[in-house]
Amino acid sequence: MNKTIVFRMFPQESHHNATFKFASKLKGEGYRIVYASNENMKAVIKENGFDFYLIEIKKDILIKPLNRKIIQKTFKIKALQ
């Protein structure tokens, strides 16, 4: 299987750690796993056995905390027929 999955998230170790078990399962299924992040995250990504794609900090739009509003949404799930 020559498929690649790229993970991209806020550049903080805890955010990445939360995905490593899932990524390991995917890697075991034959997927190539790449984490795209800034230099600060390179070591933890490589230590966990995944490929790393560098996003320069000066070009990284996720480097500053984002102002987020909590939005409540209600989803209706249709029963499968």
Secondary structure, DSSP 8 states (H G I E B T S, - for coil): ---EEEEE--S-HHHHHHHHHHHHHHHHTT-EEEEEE-GGGHHHHHHTT-EEEE--GGG-TTSS-----------------
